[in-house]
Amino acid sequence: MSCYISDHFISITTLLPARCTQIHEAADPHTWQDNYLCEPLDSPYHFVWSSAGPVAGKSCIQWLEPADPHTWHDNYLCADSMLTQREAQFPQDFWFYTSGFPRTGYDCIRIHEAADPNSWHDNFFCWSQEVMDPGLKWNSAGPIKGMTCTQIHEAADPHTWADNYLCVPPSSKLKFRWSSAGPIRGLSCLQWREAHDPHTWNDNFLCA
């Protein structure tokens, strides 16, 4: 990721996928409609921009430019306070959704196996926005280098489920284990059930 200054605004550019927040002041006529602050998708921060004062319930930093006459006295960049967010607890802070992106209040990664025609296009593994981002990533073509990965495997499914992995940062306290034959005794487990897949996806559990 690299940073540069353009139009007196610090912009961030990246060749990697990023999550971007529009920095906009509607009262300023000087092309502020196309300025964005971007961060990596695995960043723990989820920024919100306000051009009308701080956002209630969030920690905010004022972006003040006293030399600009176009109402730059009430602009704030906000986010959930990292001091108030706790670490995610498994399984109570997690959900597995099988019918599209879930209701608000959750962040998710898509659990997708392109070779499987049995409704694996709209499944998501999600965690509450009340907790710190656990940094989860999904890959349907092998483990991700530099991360701790758990194979998500259903031997009875012929649609290339031998190379699917759920990964966490190496520093994560989440120590996942997978079972395709019921919950693992002595561990906390969350069922991953895809009712539209006939290949025994009724007894698969992610445990920790």
Solvent accessible surface area in square Angstrom, and as a share of the most:
residue,aa,sasa,rsa
1,M,119,0.53
2,S,65,0.42
3,C,89,0.53
4,Y,104,0.40
5,I,131,0.67
6,S,44,0.28
7,D,105,0.55
8,H,184,0.82
9,F,6,0.03
10,I,102,0.52
11,S,13,0.08
12,I,34,0.17
13,T,57,0.33
14,T,38,0.22
15,L,188,0.94
16,L,126,0.63
17,P,96,0.60
18,A,33,0.26
19,R,62,0.22
20,C,65,0.39
21,T,18,0.10
22,Q,68,0.30
23,I,0,0.00
24,H,61,0.27
25,E,8,0.04
26,A,85,0.66
27,A,54,0.42
28,D,8,0.04
29,P,95,0.60
30,H,116,0.52
31,T,78,0.46
32,W,32,0.11
33,Q,103,0.46
34,D,92,0.47
35,N,21,0.11
36,Y,96,0.36
37,L,20,0.10
38,C,15,0.09
39,E,13,0.06
40,P,53,0.33
41,L,95,0.47
42,D,68,0.35
43,S,13,0.08
44,P,52,0.33
45,Y,97,0.37
46,H,55,0.24
47,F,58,0.24
48,V,58,0.33
49,W,36,0.12
50,S,18,0.12
51,S,43,0.28
52,A,86,0.67
53,G,13,0.13
54,P,86,0.54
55,V,44,0.25
56,A,100,0.78
57,G,86,0.82
58,K,67,0.28
59,S,59,0.38
60,C,38,0.23
61,I,120,0.61
62,Q,74,0.33
63,W,68,0.24
64,L,98,0.49
65,E,81,0.36
66,P,115,0.73
67,A,89,0.69
68,D,36,0.19
69,P,112,0.71
70,H,49,0.22
71,T,56,0.33
72,W,13,0.05
73,H,114,0.51
74,D,37,0.19
75,N,0,0.00
76,Y,41,0.16
77,L,17,0.09
78,C,1,0.01
79,A,11,0.08
80,D,49,0.25
81,S,25,0.16
82,M,61,0.27
83,L,172,0.85
84,T,111,0.64
85,Q,25,0.11
86,R,115,0.42
87,E,74,0.33
88,A,15,0.12
89,Q,86,0.38
90,F,26,0.11
91,P,36,0.23
92,Q,123,0.55
93,D,9,0.05
94,F,3,0.01
95,W,110,0.39
96,F,27,0.11
97,Y,39,0.15
98,T,43,0.25
99,S,98,0.63
100,G,21,0.20
101,F,125,0.52
102,P,18,0.11
103,R,147,0.54
104,T,132,0.77
105,G,34,0.33
106,Y,31,0.12
107,D,26,0.14
108,C,26,0.16
109,I,28,0.14
110,R,108,0.40
111,I,0,0.00
112,H,54,0.24
113,E,10,0.04
114,A,84,0.65
115,A,53,0.41
116,D,8,0.04
117,P,103,0.65
118,N,31,0.16
119,S,22,0.14
120,W,2,0.01
121,H,109,0.49
122,D,31,0.16
123,N,0,0.00
124,F,33,0.14
125,F,0,0.00
126,C,0,0.00
127,W,12,0.04
128,S,15,0.10
129,Q,80,0.36
130,E,128,0.57
131,V,3,0.02
132,M,55,0.24
133,D,28,0.15
134,P,18,0.11
135,G,7,0.07
136,L,8,0.04
137,K,75,0.32
138,W,38,0.13
139,N,45,0.23
140,S,42,0.27
141,A,79,0.61
142,G,12,0.12
143,P,84,0.53
144,I,44,0.22
145,K,199,0.84
146,G,61,0.58
147,M,40,0.18
148,T,71,0.41
149,C,34,0.20
150,T,22,0.13
151,Q,69,0.30
152,I,0,0.00
153,H,64,0.28
154,E,8,0.04
155,A,85,0.66
156,A,52,0.40
157,D,9,0.04
158,P,96,0.60
159,H,44,0.20
160,T,74,0.43
161,W,3,0.01
162,A,65,0.51
163,D,54,0.28
164,N,0,0.00
165,Y,41,0.15
166,L,1,0.00
167,C,0,0.00
168,V,6,0.03
169,P,42,0.26
170,P,96,0.60
171,S,102,0.66
172,S,20,0.13
173,K,154,0.65
174,L,21,0.11
175,K,132,0.56
176,F,18,0.08
177,R,137,0.50
178,W,39,0.14
179,S,17,0.11
180,S,41,0.26
181,A,87,0.67
182,G,14,0.13
183,P,86,0.54
184,I,35,0.18
185,R,235,0.86
186,G,80,0.76
187,L,62,0.31
188,S,51,0.33
189,C,30,0.18
190,L,32,0.16
191,Q,63,0.28
192,W,0,0.00
193,R,123,0.45
194,E,1,0.01
195,A,67,0.52
196,H,137,0.61
197,D,7,0.04
198,P,99,0.62
199,H,46,0.21
200,T,66,0.38
201,W,4,0.01
202,N,96,0.49
203,D,47,0.24
204,N,0,0.00
205,F,33,0.14
206,L,0,0.00
207,C,0,0.00
208,A,34,0.26
